[in-house]
Amino acid sequence: MINVVGVRFRTAGKIYYFDPCNMELNKGDMVIVETARGIECGSVVVANQEVVDEEVVAPLKNVIRKADSEDLKQVE
């Protein structure tokens, strides 16, 4: 089993799954994540949950950290 969180980058957009890296994240938390397009800010829509390995598209990218006020200013 793998621990993951679901993150959206746009309202009603696709949910992407990331490795929370031992962070406890809640629905609504803003996070900085590593994506194929670089570093992005998204909203947690699925809090930490365990899923079977077969459901995860490897390699799973990491949540770098929770977004801080400086990160949120750049997103606006």
PDB file of N, CA, C, O and CB in Angstrom:
ATOM      1  N   MET A   1       0.844  -1.190   0.000  1.00  0.00           N
ATOM      2  CA  MET A   1       0.000   0.000   0.000  1.00  0.00           C
ATOM      3  C   MET A   1       0.885   1.248   0.000  1.00  0.00           C
ATOM      4  O   MET A   1       1.951   1.279   0.615  1.00  0.00           O
ATOM      5  CB  MET A   1      -0.958   0.001   1.228  1.00  0.00           C
ATOM      6  N   ILE A   2       0.412   2.269  -0.705  1.00  0.00           N
ATOM      7  CA  ILE A   2       1.151   3.523  -0.814  1.00  0.00           C
ATOM      8  C   ILE A   2       0.263   4.652  -0.304  1.00  0.00           C
ATOM      9  O   ILE A   2      -0.933   4.687  -0.595  1.00  0.00           O
ATOM     10  CB  ILE A   2       1.606   3.788  -2.287  1.00  0.00           C
ATOM     11  N   ASN A   3       0.850   5.574   0.457  1.00  0.00           N
ATOM     12  CA  ASN A   3       0.139   6.746   0.953  1.00  0.00           C
ATOM     13  C   ASN A   3       0.194   7.831  -0.121  1.00  0.00           C
ATOM     14  O   ASN A   3       1.275   8.170  -0.602  1.00  0.00           O
ATOM     15  CB  ASN A   3       0.753   7.254   2.303  1.00  0.00           C
ATOM     16  N   VAL A   4      -0.970   8.380  -0.503  1.00  0.00           N
ATOM     17  CA  VAL A   4      -1.040   9.419  -1.530  1.00  0.00           C
ATOM     18  C   VAL A   4      -1.992  10.528  -1.095  1.00  0.00           C
ATOM     19  O   VAL A   4      -2.790  10.359  -0.173  1.00  0.00           O
ATOM     20  CB  VAL A   4      -1.492   8.823  -2.881  1.00  0.00           C
ATOM     21  N   VAL A   5      -1.888  11.680  -1.790  1.00  0.00           N
ATOM     22  CA  VAL A   5      -2.879  12.753  -1.679  1.00  0.00           C
ATOM     23  C   VAL A   5      -3.281  13.142  -3.098  1.00  0.00           C
ATOM     24  O   VAL A   5      -2.480  13.051  -4.029  1.00  0.00           O
ATOM     25  CB  VAL A   5      -2.313  13.997  -0.876  1.00  0.00           C
ATOM     26  N   GLY A   6      -4.534  13.577  -3.252  1.00  0.00           N
ATOM     27  CA  GLY A   6      -5.027  14.040  -4.546  1.00  0.00           C
ATOM     28  C   GLY A   6      -4.987  15.551  -4.601  1.00  0.00           C
ATOM     29  O   GLY A   6      -5.443  16.225  -3.678  1.00  0.00           O
ATOM     30  N   VAL A   7      -4.436  16.090  -5.693  1.00  0.00           N
ATOM     31  CA  VAL A   7      -4.260  17.539  -5.847  1.00  0.00           C
ATOM     32  C   VAL A   7      -4.876  17.982  -7.167  1.00  0.00           C
ATOM     33  O   VAL A   7      -4.748  17.313  -8.192  1.00  0.00           O
ATOM     34  CB  VAL A   7      -2.752  17.931  -5.786  1.00  0.00           C
ATOM     35  N   ARG A   8      -5.555  19.140  -7.114  1.00  0.00           N
ATOM     36  CA  ARG A   8      -6.100  19.777  -8.322  1.00  0.00           C
ATOM     37  C   ARG A   8      -5.398  21.108  -8.523  1.00  0.00           C
ATOM     38  O   ARG A   8      -5.057  21.800  -7.563  1.00  0.00           O
ATOM     39  CB  ARG A   8      -7.652  19.977  -8.215  1.00  0.00           C
ATOM     40  N   PHE A   9      -5.189  21.456  -9.783  1.00  0.00           N
ATOM     41  CA  PHE A   9      -4.552  22.732 -10.108  1.00  0.00           C
ATOM     42  C   PHE A   9      -5.558  23.763 -10.596  1.00  0.00           C
ATOM     43  O   PHE A   9      -5.281  24.962 -10.577  1.00  0.00           O
ATOM     44  CB  PHE A   9      -3.479  22.529 -11.159  1.00  0.00           C
ATOM     45  N   ARG A  10      -6.736  23.296 -11.036  1.00  0.00           N
ATOM     46  CA  ARG A  10      -7.810  24.188 -11.466  1.00  0.00           C
ATOM     47  C   ARG A  10      -9.126  23.689 -10.889  1.00  0.00           C
ATOM     48  O   ARG A  10      -9.291  22.490 -10.660  1.00  0.00           O
ATOM     49  CB  ARG A  10      -7.883  24.274 -13.018  1.00  0.00           C
ATOM     50  N   THR A  11     -10.055  24.594 -10.656  1.00  0.00           N
ATOM     51  CA  THR A  11     -11.376  24.203 -10.172  1.00  0.00           C
ATOM     52  C   THR A  11     -11.990  23.232 -11.176  1.00  0.00           C
ATOM     53  O   THR A  11     -12.005  23.493 -12.379  1.00  0.00           O
ATOM     54  CB  THR A  11     -12.296  25.451  -9.963  1.00  0.00           C
ATOM     55  N   ALA A  12     -12.488  22.130 -10.677  1.00  0.00           N
ATOM     56  CA  ALA A  12     -13.108  21.080 -11.497  1.00  0.00           C
ATOM     57  C   ALA A  12     -12.126  20.439 -12.474  1.00  0.00           C
ATOM     58  O   ALA A  12     -12.540  19.768 -13.419  1.00  0.00           O
ATOM     59  CB  ALA A  12     -14.281  21.652 -12.267  1.00  0.00           C
ATOM     60  N   GLY A  13     -10.834  20.641 -12.252  1.00  0.00           N
ATOM     61  CA  GLY A  13      -9.819  20.008 -13.100  1.00  0.00           C
ATOM     62  C   GLY A  13      -9.562  18.574 -12.668  1.00  0.00           C
ATOM     63  O   GLY A  13     -10.120  18.095 -11.681  1.00  0.00           O
ATOM     64  N   LYS A  14      -8.710  17.903 -13.424  1.00  0.00           N
ATOM     65  CA  LYS A  14      -8.341  16.525 -13.128  1.00  0.00           C
ATOM     66  C   LYS A  14      -7.611  16.451 -11.790  1.00  0.00           C
ATOM     67  O   LYS A  14      -6.889  17.375 -11.414  1.00  0.00           O
ATOM     68  CB  LYS A  14      -7.464  15.945 -14.252  1.00  0.00           C
ATOM     69  N   ILE A  15      -7.806  15.344 -11.076  1.00  0.00           N
ATOM     70  CA  ILE A  15      -7.098  15.112  -9.813  1.00  0.00           C
ATOM     71  C   ILE A  15      -5.834  14.315 -10.117  1.00  0.00           C
ATOM     72  O   ILE A  15      -5.877  13.277 -10.778  1.00  0.00           O
ATOM     73  CB  ILE A  15      -8.008  14.355  -8.772  1.00  0.00           C
ATOM     74  N   TYR A  16      -4.708  14.824  -9.620  1.00  0.00           N
ATOM     75  CA  TYR A  16      -3.420  14.151  -9.774  1.00  0.00           C
ATOM     76  C   TYR A  16      -2.970  13.677  -8.399  1.00  0.00           C
ATOM     77  O   TYR A  16      -3.201  14.353  -7.397  1.00  0.00           O
ATOM     78  CB  TYR A  16      -2.350  15.099 -10.426  1.00  0.00           C
ATOM     79  N   TYR A  17      -2.332  12.518  -8.353  1.00  0.00           N
ATOM     80  CA  TYR A  17      -1.917  11.942  -7.079  1.00  0.00           C
ATOM     81  C   TYR A  17      -0.421  12.113  -6.860  1.00  0.00           C
ATOM     82  O   TYR A  17       0.387  11.939  -7.771  1.00  0.00           O
ATOM     83  CB  TYR A  17      -2.289  10.465  -7.018  1.00  0.00           C
ATOM     84  N   PHE A  18      -0.075  12.462  -5.615  1.00  0.00           N
ATOM     85  CA  PHE A  18       1.304  12.741  -5.229  1.00  0.00           C
ATOM     86  C   PHE A  18       1.650  12.033  -3.934  1.00  0.00           C
ATOM     87  O   PHE A  18       0.774  11.691  -3.139  1.00  0.00           O
ATOM     88  CB  PHE A  18       1.531  14.245  -5.086  1.00  0.00           C
ATOM     89  N   ASP A  19       2.939  11.820  -3.736  1.00  0.00           N
ATOM     90  CA  ASP A  19       3.475  11.270  -2.487  1.00  0.00           C
ATOM     91  C   ASP A  19       3.558  12.413  -1.480  1.00  0.00           C
ATOM     92  O   ASP A  19       4.270  13.386  -1.726  1.00  0.00           O
ATOM     93  CB  ASP A  19       4.889  10.595  -2.705  1.00  0.00           C
ATOM     94  N   PRO A  20       2.845  12.323  -0.340  1.00  0.00           N
ATOM     95  CA  PRO A  20       2.869  13.411   0.642  1.00  0.00           C
ATOM     96  C   PRO A  20       4.164  13.496   1.453  1.00  0.00           C
ATOM     97  O   PRO A  20       4.328  14.419   2.251  1.00  0.00           O
ATOM     98  CB  PRO A  20       1.717  13.255   1.581  1.00  0.00           C
ATOM     99  N   CYS A  21       5.077  12.555   1.262  1.00  0.00           N
ATOM    100  CA  CYS A  21       6.392  12.598   1.937  1.00  0.00           C
ATOM    101  C   CYS A  21       6.259  12.751   3.449  1.00  0.00           C
ATOM    102  O   CYS A  21       6.882  13.627   4.049  1.00  0.00           O
ATOM    103  CB  CYS A  21       7.234  13.750   1.383  1.00  0.00           C
ATOM    104  N   ASN A  22       5.452  11.904   4.054  1.00  0.00           N
ATOM    105  CA  ASN A  22       5.253  11.872   5.511  1.00  0.00           C
ATOM    106  C   ASN A  22       4.572  13.105   6.089  1.00  0.00           C
ATOM    107  O   ASN A  22       4.563  13.274   7.308  1.00  0.00           O
ATOM    108  CB  ASN A  22       6.566  11.698   6.182  1.00  0.00           C
ATOM    109  N   MET A  23       3.997  13.981   5.249  1.00  0.00           N
ATOM    110  CA  MET A  23       3.233  15.129   5.745  1.00  0.00           C
ATOM    111  C   MET A  23       1.777  14.713   5.890  1.00  0.00           C
ATOM    112  O   MET A  23       1.255  13.966   5.063  1.00  0.00           O
ATOM    113  CB  MET A  23       3.368  16.363   4.789  1.00  0.00           C
ATOM    114  N   GLU A  24       1.125  15.192   6.937  1.00  0.00           N
ATOM    115  CA  GLU A  24      -0.315  14.991   7.092  1.00  0.00           C
ATOM    116  C   GLU A  24      -1.001  16.182   6.435  1.00  0.00           C
ATOM    117  O   GLU A  24      -0.912  17.304   6.934  1.00  0.00           O
ATOM    118  CB  GLU A  24      -0.731  14.846   8.614  1.00  0.00           C
ATOM    119  N   LEU A  25      -1.677  15.946   5.332  1.00  0.00           N
ATOM    120  CA  LEU A  25      -2.329  17.015   4.587  1.00  0.00           C
ATOM    121  C   LEU A  25      -3.833  16.817   4.621  1.00  0.00           C
ATOM    122  O   LEU A  25      -4.326  15.689   4.592  1.00  0.00           O
ATOM    123  CB  LEU A  25      -1.822  17.064   3.134  1.00  0.00           C
ATOM    124  N   ASN A  26      -4.555  17.925   4.684  1.00  0.00           N
ATOM    125  CA  ASN A  26      -6.009  17.893   4.760  1.00  0.00           C
ATOM    126  C   ASN A  26      -6.620  18.498   3.510  1.00  0.00           C
ATOM    127  O   ASN A  26      -5.982  19.280   2.805  1.00  0.00           O
ATOM    128  CB  ASN A  26      -6.500  18.633   6.002  1.00  0.00           C
ATOM    129  N   LYS A  27      -7.853  18.130   3.249  1.00  0.00           N
ATOM    130  CA  LYS A  27      -8.596  18.696   2.130  1.00  0.00           C
ATOM    131  C   LYS A  27      -8.612  20.216   2.275  1.00  0.00           C
ATOM    132  O   LYS A  27      -8.916  20.739   3.347  1.00  0.00           O
ATOM    133  CB  LYS A  27     -10.048  18.123   2.070  1.00  0.00           C
ATOM    134  N   GLY A  28      -8.284  20.918   1.197  1.00  0.00           N
ATOM    135  CA  GLY A  28      -8.259  22.374   1.218  1.00  0.00           C
ATOM    136  C   GLY A  28      -6.877  22.965   1.425  1.00  0.00           C
ATOM    137  O   GLY A  28      -6.671  24.151   1.164  1.00  0.00           O
ATOM    138  N   ASP A  29      -5.921  22.163   1.890  1.00  0.00           N
ATOM    139  CA  ASP A  29      -4.549  22.664   2.042  1.00  0.00           C
ATOM    140  C   ASP A  29      -3.985  23.011   0.666  1.00  0.00           C
ATOM    141  O   ASP A  29      -4.223  22.296  -0.307  1.00  0.00           O
ATOM    142  CB  ASP A  29      -3.643  21.612   2.759  1.00  0.00           C
ATOM    143  N   MET A  30      -3.245  24.098   0.593  1.00  0.00           N
ATOM    144  CA  MET A  30      -2.533  24.463  -0.626  1.00  0.00           C
ATOM    145  C   MET A  30      -1.123  23.911  -0.505  1.00  0.00           C
ATOM    146  O   MET A  30      -0.475  24.059   0.531  1.00  0.00           O
ATOM    147  CB  MET A  30      -2.525  26.020  -0.856  1.00  0.00           C
ATOM    148  N   VAL A  31      -0.651  23.271  -1.575  1.00  0.00           N
ATOM    149  CA  VAL A  31       0.654  22.619  -1.536  1.00  0.00           C
ATOM    150  C   VAL A  31       1.481  22.978  -2.764  1.00  0.00           C
ATOM    151  O   VAL A  31       0.949  23.342  -3.813  1.00  0.00           O
ATOM    152  CB  VAL A  31       0.491  21.101  -1.437  1.00  0.00           C
ATOM    153  N   ILE A  32       2.789  22.866  -2.604  1.00  0.00           N
ATOM    154  CA  ILE A  32       3.732  23.022  -3.700  1.00  0.00           C
ATOM    155  C   ILE A  32       4.173  21.614  -4.084  1.00  0.00           C
ATOM    156  O   ILE A  32       4.642  20.846  -3.244  1.00  0.00           O
ATOM    157  CB  ILE A  32       4.965  23.943  -3.302  1.00  0.00           C
ATOM    158  N   VAL A  33       4.013  21.288  -5.376  1.00  0.00           N
ATOM    159  CA  VAL A  33       4.323  19.938  -5.841  1.00  0.00           C
ATOM    160  C   VAL A  33       5.249  19.979  -7.052  1.00  0.00           C
ATOM    161  O   VAL A  33       5.348  20.979  -7.763  1.00  0.00           O
ATOM    162  CB  VAL A  33       3.035  19.182  -6.186  1.00  0.00           C
ATOM    163  N   GLU A  34       5.918  18.855  -7.252  1.00  0.00           N
ATOM    164  CA  GLU A  34       6.779  18.671  -8.413  1.00  0.00           C
ATOM    165  C   GLU A  34       5.942  18.007  -9.502  1.00  0.00           C
ATOM    166  O   GLU A  34       5.379  16.935  -9.285  1.00  0.00           O
ATOM    167  CB  GLU A  34       8.052  17.813  -8.061  1.00  0.00           C
ATOM    168  N   THR A  35       5.858  18.644 -10.684  1.00  0.00           N
ATOM    169  CA  THR A  35       5.107  18.067 -11.803  1.00  0.00           C
ATOM    170  C   THR A  35       6.020  17.941 -13.020  1.00  0.00           C
ATOM    171  O   THR A  35       7.169  18.381 -12.994  1.00  0.00           O
ATOM    172  CB  THR A  35       3.861  18.937 -12.144  1.00  0.00           C
ATOM    173  N   ALA A  36       5.504  17.343 -14.069  1.00  0.00           N
ATOM    174  CA  ALA A  36       6.263  17.226 -15.319  1.00  0.00           C
ATOM    175  C   ALA A  36       6.547  18.602 -15.914  1.00  0.00           C
ATOM    176  O   ALA A  36       7.503  18.766 -16.673  1.00  0.00           O
ATOM    177  CB  ALA A  36       5.498  16.359 -16.335  1.00  0.00           C
ATOM    178  N   ARG A  37       5.713  19.601 -15.570  1.00  0.00           N
ATOM    179  CA  ARG A  37       5.899  20.965 -16.079  1.00  0.00           C
ATOM    180  C   ARG A  37       6.706  21.840 -15.132  1.00  0.00           C
ATOM    181  O   ARG A  37       6.880  23.031 -15.388  1.00  0.00           O
ATOM    182  CB  ARG A  37       4.556  21.608 -16.333  1.00  0.00           C
ATOM    183  N   GLY A  38       7.193  21.272 -14.056  1.00  0.00           N
ATOM    184  CA  GLY A  38       7.966  22.037 -13.078  1.00  0.00           C
ATOM    185  C   GLY A  38       7.247  22.107 -11.748  1.00  0.00           C
ATOM    186  O   GLY A  38       6.395  21.271 -11.444  1.00  0.00           O
ATOM    187  N   ILE A  39       7.596  23.112 -10.954  1.00  0.00           N
ATOM    188  CA  ILE A  39       7.012  23.294  -9.626  1.00  0.00           C
ATOM    189  C   ILE A  39       5.695  24.054  -9.767  1.00  0.00           C
ATOM    190  O   ILE A  39       5.645  25.105 -10.405  1.00  0.00           O
ATOM    191  CB  ILE A  39       7.995  24.054  -8.678  1.00  0.00           C
ATOM    192  N   GLU A  40       4.620  23.515  -9.163  1.00  0.00           N
ATOM    193  CA  GLU A  40       3.305  24.148  -9.246  1.00  0.00           C
ATOM    194  C   GLU A  40       2.618  24.153  -7.890  1.00  0.00           C
ATOM    195  O   GLU A  40       2.961  23.384  -6.992  1.00  0.00           O
ATOM    196  CB  GLU A  40       2.428  23.433 -10.276  1.00  0.00           C
ATOM    197  N   CYS A  41       1.628  25.050  -7.765  1.00  0.00           N
ATOM    198  CA  CYS A  41       0.828  25.159  -6.548  1.00  0.00           C
ATOM    199  C   CYS A  41      -0.558  24.585  -6.845  1.00  0.00           C
ATOM    200  O   CYS A  41      -1.174  24.919  -7.856  1.00  0.00           O
ATOM    201  CB  CYS A  41       0.733  26.651  -6.053  1.00  0.00           C
ATOM    202  N   GLY A  42      -1.040  23.717  -5.951  1.00  0.00           N
ATOM    203  CA  GLY A  42      -2.355  23.116  -6.128  1.00  0.00           C
ATOM    204  C   GLY A  42      -3.068  22.968  -4.802  1.00  0.00           C
ATOM    205  O   GLY A  42      -2.502  23.228  -3.740  1.00  0.00           O
ATOM    206  N   SER A  43      -4.318  22.546  -4.880  1.00  0.00           N
ATOM    207  CA  SER A  43      -5.155  22.374  -3.696  1.00  0.00           C
ATOM    208  C   SER A  43      -5.395  20.889  -3.445  1.00  0.00           C
ATOM    209  O   SER A  43      -5.725  20.140  -4.364  1.00  0.00           O
ATOM    210  CB  SER A  43      -6.501  23.122  -3.861  1.00  0.00           C
ATOM    211  N   VAL A  44      -5.224  20.470  -2.189  1.00  0.00           N
ATOM    212  CA  VAL A  44      -5.485  19.077  -1.822  1.00  0.00           C
ATOM    213  C   VAL A  44      -6.999  18.858  -1.842  1.00  0.00           C
ATOM    214  O   VAL A  44      -7.744  19.549  -1.147  1.00  0.00           O
ATOM    215  CB  VAL A  44      -4.878  18.732  -0.406  1.00  0.00           C
ATOM    216  N   VAL A  45      -7.443  17.895  -2.642  1.00  0.00           N
ATOM    217  CA  VAL A  45      -8.867  17.560  -2.712  1.00  0.00           C
ATOM    218  C   VAL A  45      -9.142  16.159  -2.175  1.00  0.00           C
ATOM    219  O   VAL A  45     -10.290  15.810  -1.901  1.00  0.00           O
ATOM    220  CB  VAL A  45      -9.365  17.671  -4.151  1.00  0.00           C
ATOM    221  N   VAL A  46      -8.090  15.358  -2.025  1.00  0.00           N
ATOM    222  CA  VAL A  46      -8.184  14.035  -1.404  1.00  0.00           C
ATOM    223  C   VAL A  46      -7.079  13.964  -0.360  1.00  0.00           C
ATOM    224  O   VAL A  46      -5.896  13.919  -0.696  1.00  0.00           O
ATOM    225  CB  VAL A  46      -8.055  12.866  -2.470  1.00  0.00           C
ATOM    226  N   ALA A  47      -7.479  13.954   0.924  1.00  0.00           N
ATOM    227  CA  ALA A  47      -6.497  13.908   2.016  1.00  0.00           C
ATOM    228  C   ALA A  47      -5.753  12.578   1.996  1.00  0.00           C
ATOM    229  O   ALA A  47      -6.118  11.661   1.261  1.00  0.00           O
ATOM    230  CB  ALA A  47      -7.188  14.116   3.388  1.00  0.00           C
ATOM    231  N   ASN A  48      -4.705  12.485   2.814  1.00  0.00           N
ATOM    232  CA  ASN A  48      -3.877  11.274   2.877  1.00  0.00           C
ATOM    233  C   ASN A  48      -4.742  10.020   2.894  1.00  0.00           C
ATOM    234  O   ASN A  48      -5.672   9.899   3.691  1.00  0.00           O
ATOM    235  CB  ASN A  48      -2.973  11.303   4.121  1.00  0.00           C
ATOM    236  N   GLN A  49      -4.420   9.093   2.001  1.00  0.00           N
ATOM    237  CA  GLN A  49      -5.100   7.801   1.989  1.00  0.00           C
ATOM    238  C   GLN A  49      -4.161   6.746   1.429  1.00  0.00           C
ATOM    239  O   GLN A  49      -3.259   7.037   0.643  1.00  0.00           O
ATOM    240  CB  GLN A  49      -6.407   7.866   1.160  1.00  0.00           C
ATOM    241  N   GLU A  50      -4.399   5.511   1.857  1.00  0.00           N
ATOM    242  CA  GLU A  50      -3.601   4.376   1.388  1.00  0.00           C
ATOM    243  C   GLU A  50      -4.285   3.769   0.166  1.00  0.00           C
ATOM    244  O   GLU A  50      -5.492   3.532   0.176  1.00  0.00           O
ATOM    245  CB  GLU A  50      -3.421   3.303   2.518  1.00  0.00           C
ATOM    246  N   VAL A  51      -3.507   3.521  -0.886  1.00  0.00           N
ATOM    247  CA  VAL A  51      -4.029   2.846  -2.074  1.00  0.00           C
ATOM    248  C   VAL A  51      -3.097   1.687  -2.416  1.00  0.00           C
ATOM    249  O   VAL A  51      -1.925   1.689  -2.041  1.00  0.00           O
ATOM    250  CB  VAL A  51      -4.162   3.837  -3.282  1.00  0.00           C
ATOM    251  N   VAL A  52      -3.629   0.702  -3.129  1.00  0.00           N
ATOM    252  CA  VAL A  52      -2.788  -0.432  -3.522  1.00  0.00           C
ATOM    253  C   VAL A  52      -1.807   0.017  -4.595  1.00  0.00           C
ATOM    254  O   VAL A  52      -2.113   0.888  -5.409  1.00  0.00           O
ATOM    255  CB  VAL A  52      -3.653  -1.620  -4.033  1.00  0.00           C
ATOM    256  N   ASP A  53      -0.641  -0.581  -4.586  1.00  0.00           N
ATOM    257  CA  ASP A  53       0.439  -0.192  -5.497  1.00  0.00           C
ATOM    258  C   ASP A  53       0.002  -0.159  -6.962  1.00  0.00           C
ATOM    259  O   ASP A  53       0.442   0.707  -7.718  1.00  0.00           O
ATOM    260  CB  ASP A  53       1.604  -1.142  -5.343  1.00  0.00           C
ATOM    261  N   GLU A  54      -0.858  -1.093  -7.367  1.00  0.00           N
ATOM    262  CA  GLU A  54      -1.275  -1.197  -8.759  1.00  0.00           C
ATOM    263  C   GLU A  54      -2.099   0.003  -9.231  1.00  0.00           C
ATOM    264  O   GLU A  54      -2.194   0.247 -10.434  1.00  0.00           O
ATOM    265  CB  GLU A  54      -2.069  -2.460  -8.954  1.00  0.00           C
ATOM    266  N   GLU A  55      -2.695   0.756  -8.304  1.00  0.00           N
ATOM    267  CA  GLU A  55      -3.521   1.904  -8.677  1.00  0.00           C
ATOM    268  C   GLU A  55      -2.699   3.159  -8.920  1.00  0.00           C
ATOM    269  O   GLU A  55      -3.236   4.166  -9.380  1.00  0.00           O
ATOM    270  CB  GLU A  55      -4.544   2.174  -7.603  1.00  0.00           C
ATOM    271  N   VAL A  56      -1.411   3.115  -8.621  1.00  0.00           N
ATOM    272  CA  VAL A  56      -0.556   4.300  -8.725  1.00  0.00           C
ATOM    273  C   VAL A  56       0.265   4.231 -10.004  1.00  0.00           C
ATOM    274  O   VAL A  56       0.885   3.212 -10.306  1.00  0.00           O
ATOM    275  CB  VAL A  56       0.372   4.423  -7.492  1.00  0.00           C
ATOM    276  N   VAL A  57       0.260   5.339 -10.755  1.00  0.00           N
ATOM    277  CA  VAL A  57       1.103   5.436 -11.942  1.00  0.00           C
ATOM    278  C   VAL A  57       2.487   5.856 -11.479  1.00  0.00           C
ATOM    279  O   VAL A  57       2.674   6.966 -10.981  1.00  0.00           O
ATOM    280  CB  VAL A  57       0.517   6.449 -12.995  1.00  0.00           C
ATOM    281  N   ALA A  58       3.455   4.966 -11.645  1.00  0.00           N
ATOM    282  CA  ALA A  58       4.821   5.242 -11.182  1.00  0.00           C
ATOM    283  C   ALA A  58       5.581   6.010 -12.261  1.00  0.00           C
ATOM    284  O   ALA A  58       5.267   5.842 -13.439  1.00  0.00           O
ATOM    285  CB  ALA A  58       5.568   3.920 -10.824  1.00  0.00           C
ATOM    286  N   PRO A  59       6.540   6.823 -11.928  1.00  0.00           N
ATOM    287  CA  PRO A  59       6.923   7.155 -10.552  1.00  0.00           C
ATOM    288  C   PRO A  59       6.025   8.256 -10.005  1.00  0.00           C
ATOM    289  O   PRO A  59       5.628   9.163 -10.736  1.00  0.00           O
ATOM    290  CB  PRO A  59       8.404   7.590 -10.484  1.00  0.00           C
ATOM    291  N   LEU A  60       5.710   8.174  -8.731  1.00  0.00           N
ATOM    292  CA  LEU A  60       4.863   9.152  -8.060  1.00  0.00           C
ATOM    293  C   LEU A  60       5.699  10.379  -7.710  1.00  0.00           C
ATOM    294  O   LEU A  60       6.741  10.260  -7.064  1.00  0.00           O
ATOM    295  CB  LEU A  60       4.211   8.543  -6.786  1.00  0.00           C
ATOM    296  N   LYS A  61       5.244  11.555  -8.135  1.00  0.00           N
ATOM    297  CA  LYS A  61       5.959  12.799  -7.815  1.00  0.00           C
ATOM    298  C   LYS A  61       5.669  13.190  -6.368  1.00  0.00           C
ATOM    299  O   LYS A  61       4.707  12.714  -5.765  1.00  0.00           O
ATOM    300  CB  LYS A  61       5.544  13.951  -8.788  1.00  0.00           C
ATOM    301  N   ASN A  62       6.521  14.068  -5.817  1.00  0.00           N
ATOM    302  CA  ASN A  62       6.441  14.441  -4.404  1.00  0.00           C
ATOM    303  C   ASN A  62       5.715  15.753  -4.151  1.00  0.00           C
ATOM    304  O   ASN A  62       5.744  16.668  -4.974  1.00  0.00           O
ATOM    305  CB  ASN A  62       7.815  14.529  -3.835  1.00  0.00           C
ATOM    306  N   VAL A  63       5.057  15.828  -2.981  1.00  0.00           N
ATOM    307  CA  VAL A  63       4.636  17.116  -2.440  1.00  0.00           C
ATOM    308  C   VAL A  63       5.892  17.697  -1.806  1.00  0.00           C
ATOM    309  O   VAL A  63       6.517  17.056  -0.962  1.00  0.00           O
ATOM    310  CB  VAL A  63       3.424  16.982  -1.390  1.00  0.00           C
ATOM    311  N   ILE A  64       6.260  18.905  -2.207  1.00  0.00           N
ATOM    312  CA  ILE A  64       7.478  19.519  -1.682  1.00  0.00           C
ATOM    313  C   ILE A  64       7.220  20.118  -0.305  1.00  0.00           C
ATOM    314  O   ILE A  64       8.000  19.917   0.626  1.00  0.00           O
ATOM    315  CB  ILE A  64       8.000  20.600  -2.646  1.00  0.00           C
ATOM    316  N   ARG A  65       6.105  20.865  -0.182  1.00  0.00           N
ATOM    317  CA  ARG A  65       5.762  21.493   1.099  1.00  0.00           C
ATOM    318  C   ARG A  65       4.358  22.084   0.999  1.00  0.00           C
ATOM    319  O   ARG A  65       3.774  22.173  -0.080  1.00  0.00           O
ATOM    320  CB  ARG A  65       6.804  22.599   1.486  1.00  0.00           C
ATOM    321  N   LYS A  66       3.836  22.485   2.161  1.00  0.00           N
ATOM    322  CA  LYS A  66       2.604  23.271   2.160  1.00  0.00           C
ATOM    323  C   LYS A  66       2.945  24.657   1.623  1.00  0.00           C
ATOM    324  O   LYS A  66       4.028  25.182   1.882  1.00  0.00           O
ATOM    325  CB  LYS A  66       1.965  23.354   3.600  1.00  0.00           C
ATOM    326  N   ALA A  67       2.020  25.242   0.880  1.00  0.00           N
ATOM    327  CA  ALA A  67       2.237  26.577   0.330  1.00  0.00           C
ATOM    328  C   ALA A  67       2.204  27.604   1.453  1.00  0.00           C
ATOM    329  O   ALA A  67       1.375  27.516   2.359  1.00  0.00           O
ATOM    330  CB  ALA A  67       1.174  26.911  -0.745  1.00  0.00           C
ATOM    331  N   ASP A  68       3.113  28.582   1.392  1.00  0.00           N
ATOM    332  CA  ASP A  68       3.112  29.669   2.373  1.00  0.00           C
ATOM    333  C   ASP A  68       2.545  30.930   1.720  1.00  0.00           C
ATOM    334  O   ASP A  68       2.156  30.906   0.553  1.00  0.00           O
ATOM    335  CB  ASP A  68       4.553  29.928   2.924  1.00  0.00           C
ATOM    336  N   SER A  69       2.498  32.020   2.466  1.00  0.00           N
ATOM    337  CA  SER A  69       1.885  33.253   1.964  1.00  0.00           C
ATOM    338  C   SER A  69       2.601  33.779   0.721  1.00  0.00           C
ATOM    339  O   SER A  69       1.957  34.333  -0.170  1.00  0.00           O
ATOM    340  CB  SER A  69       1.889  34.322   3.053  1.00  0.00           C
ATOM    341  N   GLU A  70       3.911  33.618   0.650  1.00  0.00           N
ATOM    342  CA  GLU A  70       4.664  34.062  -0.530  1.00  0.00           C
ATOM    343  C   GLU A  70       4.273  33.245  -1.764  1.00  0.00           C
ATOM    344  O   GLU A  70       4.121  33.794  -2.855  1.00  0.00           O
ATOM    345  CB  GLU A  70       6.185  33.946  -0.276  1.00  0.00           C
ATOM    346  N   ASP A  71       4.112  31.945  -1.587  1.00  0.00           N
ATOM    347  CA  ASP A  71       3.692  31.085  -2.700  1.00  0.00           C
ATOM    348  C   ASP A  71       2.317  31.513  -3.206  1.00  0.00           C
ATOM    349  O   ASP A  71       2.092  31.608  -4.413  1.00  0.00           O
ATOM    350  CB  ASP A  71       3.665  29.596  -2.265  1.00  0.00           C
ATOM    351  N   LEU A  72       1.404  31.769  -2.279  1.00  0.00           N
ATOM    352  CA  LEU A  72       0.035  32.120  -2.655  1.00  0.00           C
ATOM    353  C   LEU A  72      -0.022  33.464  -3.366  1.00  0.00           C
ATOM    354  O   LEU A  72      -0.853  33.650  -4.254  1.00  0.00           O
ATOM    355  CB  LEU A  72      -0.862  32.147  -1.422  1.00  0.00           C
ATOM    356  N   LYS A  73       0.846  34.409  -2.996  1.00  0.00           N
ATOM    357  CA  LYS A  73       0.905  35.704  -3.688  1.00  0.00           C
ATOM    358  C   LYS A  73       1.300  35.508  -5.148  1.00  0.00           C
ATOM    359  O   LYS A  73       0.756  36.172  -6.030  1.00  0.00           O
ATOM    360  CB  LYS A  73       1.907  36.656  -2.988  1.00  0.00           C
ATOM    361  N   GLN A  74       2.231  34.611  -5.407  1.00  0.00           N
ATOM    362  CA  GLN A  74       2.696  34.372  -6.773  1.00  0.00           C
ATOM    363  C   GLN A  74       1.623  33.724  -7.635  1.00  0.00           C
ATOM    364  O   GLN A  74       1.592  33.928  -8.848  1.00  0.00           O
ATOM    365  CB  GLN A  74       3.937  33.500  -6.757  1.00  0.00           C
ATOM    366  N   VAL A  75       0.746  32.945  -7.017  1.00  0.00           N
ATOM    367  CA  VAL A  75      -0.312  32.260  -7.755  1.00  0.00           C
ATOM    368  C   VAL A  75      -1.400  33.237  -8.184  1.00  0.00           C
ATOM    369  O   VAL A  75      -1.995  33.073  -9.249  1.00  0.00           O
ATOM    370  CB  VAL A  75      -0.915  31.140  -6.906  1.00  0.00           C
ATOM    371  N   GLU A  76      -1.662  34.245  -7.370  1.00  0.00           N
ATOM    372  CA  GLU A  76      -2.750  35.203  -7.655  1.00  0.00           C
ATOM    373  C   GLU A  76      -2.485  36.037  -8.879  1.00  0.00           C
ATOM    374  O   GLU A  76      -3.305  36.880  -9.241  1.00  0.00           O
ATOM    375  CB  GLU A  76      -2.968  36.116  -6.479  1.00  0.00           C
TER     376      GLU A  76
END
